[in-house]
Every structure is written in structure tokens, then in C-alpha cells.
């Protein structure tokens, strides 16, 4: 039963507020935003059209999160400082209460508002990786500190959205997959605090009850806008951009707008895109290939990275650096002792010493990517080594992410993905990448993460020339107005 009903002041169509926490509703016919109050329905003006984004969740859907029922009441689109947008969904929970849902890098993030909000530092006092005590929720660490703008919205919302309205926020991670957002609104009010968890897809069940009025990314029948070749998206609506394996054109998956052109078939990945197999007890498909480079002591190094996808698990990476192969997965910053940074860090009782630090640059990409990958994007990458294992940090644009990489024999990779090619030569290196983190193999994290490059010139092997290979690009969680995660 609706909490309140009325007529849209823009076109007269019926509108309803299904949750008592809902403050506004955007008319699905004319985009007029209506605010309810004791005086009735107030016209707040027309909302901008929604941008086409991959559709995983839609307003009107229902489902369960870790067994708790919910209905999707609304959606807000927020714009990054670099221009891209992301979606966050307003949920009404079965039995009462409300929260927010966001998606990034194969994981969902669900949060609810803490009331009363615990005292937290001002945004000006916070720094990346700083600890923040969130009352009984425990100690969290800052992984993103940014400003966004509201771009558009639909359905019901627990606040009054205004296109272009700034949102100042910080995203944090905590123990046991904890996640939180601090929201300062327009920067002139005490922050609202939203706390929750990062959830794998296996803990989220979506019932598609709503019609997808925007275009969906199709798994079949997609053609490259550059050369017309048929494309197939393995990760479907989780993909932001795709680089054609035939002509190298990079395009947005939903709008099919061309964003860049690369030379056609500059190189062929050693592990074919689309290959599937069981690796590290997970069923993965190779969906992306990246060549990356970095300069150390005036010498250019390069390496290659392969993006893996598993619907139950999310995204992981295989990195080939100096003939050594690494399996890369997110590491939770809340579990890493960075008191010795930048010389060393401690994780799970082991001390990792800095191996190197550099600016890692994306040189060439093929296949599917969960962030808006761009050739030329860079990230400050730092690798810490213990034996042949690495802990890597990637930082860019006021966000940071961490990853853990361990060596894996080529024989296991070849067997998993049915590769018959000879393995690349292993150099005398101590093994592993050197100089990257994972701005987005998580997350996110958060975390937000992958760029890559291969060696230039005929002297480079298919595995890469070595020097900095655990950076994963993207972003931690895609950003976040506090309501959104």
C-alpha cells in the first residue's frame, strides 16, 4: 500500500510514494520531480533525461540481499569529475527500513543510514587510507575521497535531487567486507553516514519485475560500430566498454558510441579471449587483454594483463611479467598495516617490502572492461614483495585500491584454458609484477582497477618485457554519493 498518492504537477499523471522514507518522486511520463509535504505536492522542476548505462537492476524490481527482501524504489545517476556516470538504487526493505545499492567490479555494495551518525572528521581532515572509527561498526579506512554531481534520477528518492547538485563524499572499507560512505551533501552540512557490506552476486537475487525502458547490453547480436564484426559480451550488463578484437575500435557498450580507435590486431593475446576454464577453484572466462608500460631509471618496461570474469566470483586478473605469471585478486585495505608505508606493509602476518614505484600507463586493449578504459590512462603503482608474492597499491584521482598477487605456473594456466602455445621465457627477475596496485580489481573495492600494456617492438615476447605488472584499472566502487552505497 502506498504511503502517499497524488497527481504529477507537470502532466497530471498519477504518482505515488510507496515508502514513508521517500521525499520525492520523478514522473515516469514527463520527468517532473514532485516533493511531498504537509502542504501537498510541490513541483521541483523537470529532471534531466537518464544516460544510457548497463542495466543490472531496474526501478520496480524486487529480490533479496543475503536473504532479506527488498524492492527497488528509485535510482539516482551521479557524474564523475571526469564526466562518466554511475547508478545507485534506493531500496525499501521488507519489514521496514531503507538503504542503497551500488555495483562495481563484480560486487554489490549495500548500505543503510546510521542514526544517530557517529562523529567523523571533516572532509578536509581526511586522507586516503586514513582510519575512521564509525561507532559500533568499527574501524574503516578511506579508499576514495571525491566530489560528484547529480546527473539525473527516476522513481522515488529519500531526498530532493537537483541536476548539477554537488555531492562531497568519502568511501571506506572495513573488516569482513565492510563498506561505508560519508556524505557531506553540498559540503556545508555534517555528514550522513551509511554503513553496510560488499556482497558477491551469489548473495543477491534480483526478480525482474520492471520493464527495461533503456537499452540493455545484449549478450548476442552486438556488432562493432567500427568494422561491423560480430561481438559477444560474456559479462553482459557489467561491461562499460568493449575493444573490438578485429579492428581495435573502443566503444561504449550501451550507446555503441565510438570513443577511440586503435590499430587493428596489433597483437594477439597468448590466452585467447573467450577461453574458459577452472583456475584456483573458480570457473573463469578470459574477457579482456591489456598492454601496459612504465619507465624505471629511464628504461621502458612493459607487461600484459588478462581480465577474468566469473559470475559467482566477479573479476580477477592474470598478469604476465618477465615470463612470470601472477593471479591477482583484491586485498582489503582494512586488513593491511600501512604504518611502514612507503617502505613496507604488513598483511596477514607477513611483511612486504617495497620493490618499486612508477607511473603505469595503458597502451593497448582488447575485449570487455568493467570501467571506461582509455588508452593513455595512468596510475601511480607501488609493489611490495615477500618471496614471490606481491601486495600492490594503485592510486589515482583521490582514490586508492590494493591487491594481492601470487605466482601461478604457466602449466596450470595452459591446462585451464586449453592453450597449446609454448610458454614465454622466464627471466632472472625475482618474479612478479613491479609497480602497480589495483584500482579496480576490487572493490573495491572498491576496488576500481586495471590498465595494461605490452612491449613495443619485435624484441618483446607475448608475455611482456617486465617491470610493473599488478596494476588493475578502473576505480574503487565507481564513486558514491553517500546515499548510493
LINBELGI-V341669 format. One record per residue. N is the residue number from 1. RES is the residue in one small letter. SS is DSSP state (H for helix, E for strand, C for the rest). NEAR is the number of other ideal C-beta (glycine too) atoms within 12 Angstrom. D_LAST is the distance of its C-alpha to the last C-alpha in Angstrom with 2 decimals. Layout:
# LINBELGI-V341669
N RES SS NEAR D_LAST
N RES SS NEAR D_LAST
This chain:
# LINBELGI-V341669
1 x C 9 26.45
2 x C 18 24.97
3 x C 22 24.32
4 x E 26 26.04
5 x E 19 27.76
6 x E 27 29.52
7 x E 22 30.60
8 x C 30 28.89
9 x C 24 30.74
10 x C 25 30.72
11 x C 17 32.34
12 x C 16 33.05
13 x C 21 30.98
14 x E 18 29.65
15 x E 34 26.10
16 x E 24 24.44
17 x E 31 21.69
18 x C 29 20.91
19 x C 32 18.76
20 x C 18 20.06
21 x C 29 16.77
22 x C 32 17.04
23 x C 30 18.64
24 x E 40 19.21
25 x E 47 19.96
26 x E 44 20.71
27 x C 31 23.97
28 x C 30 23.88
29 x C 20 27.48
30 x C 21 27.72
31 x C 28 24.18
32 x E 30 25.24
33 x E 39 22.59
34 x E 43 23.94
35 x E 31 23.12
36 x E 34 24.62
37 x E 16 26.51
38 x C 8 29.64
39 x C 8 31.65
40 x E 14 30.36
41 x E 29 28.39
42 x E 21 27.93
43 x E 28 27.71
44 x E 29 25.15
45 x E 24 26.27
46 x E 23 25.40
47 x C 37 22.01
48 x C 25 22.28
49 x C 18 22.43
50 x C 32 19.40
51 x C 30 19.59
52 x C 24 20.31
53 x C 38 17.49
54 x C 38 17.53
55 x C 32 17.00
56 x C 37 15.31
57 x C 42 14.07
58 x C 33 15.93
59 x C 37 16.13
60 x C 29 18.52
61 x C 32 17.64
62 x E 27 17.50
63 x E 33 17.13
64 x E 23 16.21
65 x E 36 13.52
66 x C 23 15.66
67 x C 15 18.32
68 x E 26 16.59
69 x E 22 17.23
70 x E 36 15.06
71 x E 35 15.73
72 x E 41 13.73
73 x E 43 14.75
74 x E 46 13.51
75 x E 44 11.87
76 x E 51 11.41
77 x E 40 12.54
78 x E 45 12.17
79 x E 30 14.94
80 x C 32 15.25
81 x C 23 18.21
82 x C 22 20.07
83 x C 16 19.77
84 x C 28 17.49
85 x E 36 14.76
86 x E 44 11.55
87 x E 47 10.05
88 x E 53 7.06
89 x E 47 8.46
90 x E 48 9.33
91 x E 50 10.76
92 x E 37 13.87
93 x E 30 14.75
94 x C 18 18.34
95 x C 11 20.25
96 x C 16 18.21
97 x C 24 14.95
98 x E 35 11.78
99 x E 42 8.01
100 x E 48 5.14
101 x E 50 5.26
102 x E 49 5.25
103 x E 43 8.47
104 x E 48 10.39
105 x C 50 13.83
106 x C 49 14.47
107 x E 47 11.53
108 x E 46 8.68
109 x E 54 5.50
110 x E 42 5.40
111 x E 46 5.22
112 x E 34 8.09
113 x E 32 9.92
114 x C 27 12.68
115 x C 14 15.98
116 x C 12 17.97
117 x C 23 15.83
118 x C 25 17.49
119 x C 16 19.34
120 x C 35 17.81
121 x C 24 19.58
122 x C 20 19.58
123 x H 31 17.87
124 x H 12 21.43
125 x H 16 22.01
126 x C 28 19.13
127 x C 22 19.85
128 x C 33 18.27
129 x C 33 18.55
130 x C 27 19.42
131 x E 26 18.94
132 x E 38 17.19
133 x E 20 18.08
134 x C 34 15.57
135 x H 19 18.25
136 x H 13 18.72
137 x H 29 15.46
138 x C 22 17.46
139 x E 24 17.57
140 x E 42 14.73
141 x E 41 15.45
142 x E 39 14.22
143 x E 61 13.57
144 x E 57 12.66
145 x E 35 14.12
146 x E 40 14.34
147 x E 28 14.96
148 x E 44 13.86
149 x E 30 15.49
150 x E 38 14.77
151 x E 33 16.80
152 x E 34 16.90
153 x E 48 15.61
154 x E 39 17.02
155 x E 43 17.46
156 x E 42 16.48
157 x E 44 14.00
158 x C 39 13.85
159 x C 34 14.98
160 x C 27 17.67
161 x C 41 16.61
162 x C 26 19.24
163 x C 27 19.63
164 x C 17 19.77
165 x C 31 18.10
166 x E 24 16.77
167 x E 42 13.46
168 x E 35 13.82
169 x E 49 10.98
170 x E 48 10.86
171 x E 56 8.64
172 x E 54 10.40
173 x E 51 11.48
174 x E 34 13.69
175 x C 22 16.47
176 x C 17 16.39
177 x C 30 13.16
178 x E 37 11.29
179 x E 52 7.99
180 x E 51 7.15
181 x E 54 6.63
182 x E 46 9.90
183 x E 43 10.49
184 x C 31 14.21
185 x C 26 14.36
186 x C 21 17.57
187 x C 19 18.46
188 x C 11 20.98
189 x C 17 19.29
190 x C 20 18.15
191 x C 35 14.43
192 x E 33 12.12
193 x E 37 10.39
194 x E 44 7.29
195 x E 38 8.06
196 x E 43 7.84
197 x E 34 8.84
198 x E 45 9.20
199 x E 34 11.37
200 x E 27 14.27
201 x H 29 15.31
202 x H 19 18.07
203 x H 23 15.94
204 x E 36 14.61
205 x E 20 17.33
206 x E 28 17.15
207 x E 17 20.16
208 x C 19 20.82
209 x C 16 22.28
210 x C 25 21.68
211 x C 13 23.77
212 x C 23 22.20
213 x C 18 23.74
214 x C 25 22.53
215 x C 20 24.03
216 x C 26 22.70
217 x C 34 23.31
218 x C 22 26.38
219 x C 19 27.24
220 x C 13 30.89
221 x C 12 32.96
222 x E 27 31.04
223 x E 21 33.48
224 x C 27 33.23
225 x C 26 33.64
226 x C 26 35.78
227 x C 21 38.39
228 x C 14 37.72
229 x C 21 37.41
230 x E 16 35.51
231 x E 35 32.06
232 x C 26 30.01
233 x C 38 26.28
234 x C 34 25.67
235 x C 39 21.85
236 x H 28 21.92
237 x H 32 18.85
238 x H 40 16.93
239 x C 41 19.36
240 x C 46 19.19
241 x E 44 22.79
242 x E 50 25.97
243 x E 50 29.15
244 x C 36 32.31
245 x C 34 34.33
246 x C 24 37.51
247 x C 26 37.39
248 x C 30 34.43
249 x C 32 32.85
250 x E 38 29.11
251 x E 36 27.45
252 x E 31 24.21
253 x C 42 23.83
254 x C 32 23.17
255 x C 21 25.42
256 x C 26 27.85
257 x C 20 28.38
258 x E 22 30.13
259 x E 26 28.52
260 x E 27 31.05
261 x C 21 34.16
262 x C 32 35.27
263 x C 22 38.66
264 x C 20 39.16
265 x C 19 39.16
266 x C 26 39.54
267 x C 31 39.04
268 x C 21 38.42
269 x C 36 35.94
270 x C 32 37.75
271 x C 42 35.38
272 x C 24 35.35
273 x C 34 32.15
274 x C 27 31.67
275 x C 31 33.27
276 x E 22 31.80
277 x E 25 32.58
278 x E 19 31.72
279 x E 35 30.80
280 x C 24 29.70
281 x C 14 29.56
282 x E 24 27.12
283 x E 21 28.07
284 x E 36 27.01
285 x E 33 27.90
286 x E 39 28.55
287 x E 45 26.79
288 x E 49 26.91
289 x E 48 29.38
290 x E 52 29.16
291 x E 46 31.90
292 x E 54 31.14
293 x E 42 33.44
294 x E 43 33.85
295 x E 23 36.87
296 x E 23 38.11
297 x C 12 41.36
298 x C 8 42.17
299 x E 15 41.93
300 x E 28 39.61
301 x E 39 37.82
302 x E 45 35.90
303 x E 57 34.14
304 x E 51 32.40
305 x E 59 29.12
306 x E 51 28.31
307 x E 50 24.90
308 x E 47 24.76
309 x E 38 22.68
310 x E 30 22.57
311 x C 25 20.56
312 x C 19 20.34
313 x C 26 19.57
314 x E 41 17.90
315 x E 53 19.37
316 x E 45 21.98
317 x E 60 24.75
318 x E 53 28.51
319 x E 60 30.08
320 x E 51 33.83
321 x E 54 35.24
322 x C 34 38.99
323 x C 32 39.60
324 x E 41 37.19
325 x E 43 34.27
326 x E 49 30.97
327 x E 37 28.19
328 x E 49 24.87
329 x E 42 21.66
330 x E 49 18.61
331 x E 44 19.35
332 x C 36 17.05
333 x H 51 17.74
334 x H 38 17.58
335 x H 26 20.69
336 x E 36 22.59
337 x E 23 25.15
338 x C 31 25.40
339 x C 13 28.05
340 x C 17 30.63
341 x C 28 28.74
342 x C 20 30.00
343 x C 16 32.96
344 x E 24 31.33
345 x E 34 28.31
346 x E 21 28.39
347 x E 30 26.39
348 x C 16 27.37
349 x C 10 30.72
350 x E 22 31.65
351 x E 23 32.27
352 x E 38 31.55
353 x E 23 33.59
354 x E 26 32.77
355 x E 38 34.41
356 x E 38 33.67
357 x E 30 31.42
358 x E 39 31.45
359 x E 30 29.89
360 x E 54 29.07
361 x E 37 29.50
362 x E 47 28.80
363 x E 38 32.19
364 x E 42 32.03
365 x E 49 29.68
366 x E 45 30.33
367 x E 42 28.26
368 x E 43 24.60
369 x E 50 21.60
370 x C 52 17.83
371 x C 53 17.60
372 x C 40 20.01
373 x C 46 22.71
374 x C 31 25.54
375 x C 32 28.91
376 x C 21 29.55
377 x C 36 26.05
378 x E 30 26.35
379 x E 46 24.52
380 x E 32 25.97
381 x E 56 26.46
382 x E 42 27.83
383 x E 49 29.15
384 x E 42 30.21
385 x E 34 32.74
386 x E 27 34.12
387 x C 18 36.81
388 x C 24 35.58
389 x E 33 31.88
390 x E 48 29.45
391 x E 48 26.31
392 x E 57 25.01
393 x E 50 22.91
394 x E 57 21.80
395 x E 40 20.98
396 x E 41 20.72
397 x C 28 19.63
398 x C 30 17.93
399 x E 49 15.91
400 x E 50 17.22
401 x E 58 17.08
402 x E 54 19.62
403 x E 58 21.40
404 x E 41 24.34
405 x E 51 27.29
406 x E 33 30.36
407 x E 33 33.51
408 x C 31 34.32
409 x C 22 37.82
410 x H 29 38.52
411 x H 15 40.48
412 x H 21 37.42
413 x H 34 35.51
414 x H 24 38.61
415 x H 18 39.17
416 x H 29 35.60
417 x H 30 35.54
418 x C 17 39.26
419 x C 27 40.09
420 x C 13 43.83
421 x C 19 43.91
422 x C 14 45.24
423 x C 24 42.73
424 x C 29 42.48
425 x C 19 44.52
426 x C 22 43.05
427 x C 22 43.88
428 x C 10 44.91
429 x C 30 41.45
430 x C 23 39.98
431 x C 32 37.45
432 x C 44 33.94
433 x C 59 32.07
434 x C 42 32.38
435 x C 46 29.99
436 x C 59 26.46
437 x C 60 23.14
438 x C 60 20.25
439 x C 55 17.88
440 x E 54 16.33
441 x E 58 17.79
442 x C 55 14.74
443 x H 56 12.05
444 x H 55 11.71
445 x H 56 11.62
446 x C 57 11.18
447 x C 56 13.20
448 x E 55 14.53
449 x E 60 18.32
450 x E 60 21.79
451 x C 56 24.93
452 x E 55 28.41
453 x E 50 32.06
454 x C 43 35.39
455 x C 33 38.75
456 x C 21 40.76
457 x C 13 44.35
458 x C 9 46.44
459 x C 11 46.62
460 x C 30 43.00
461 x C 28 42.29
462 x C 29 39.71
463 x C 39 37.72
464 x C 49 37.54
465 x C 38 39.50
466 x C 40 37.44
467 x C 44 35.75
468 x C 50 32.00
469 x C 59 30.12
470 x C 62 26.79
471 x C 58 24.56
472 x E 62 21.91
473 x C 53 20.39
474 x C 56 17.37
475 x C 51 14.46
476 x C 58 12.05
477 x C 56 8.86
478 x C 52 10.13
479 x C 56 9.06
480 x C 49 6.59
481 x C 49 7.61
482 x H 46 6.35
483 x H 46 5.95
484 x H 49 3.68
485 x C 58 0.00
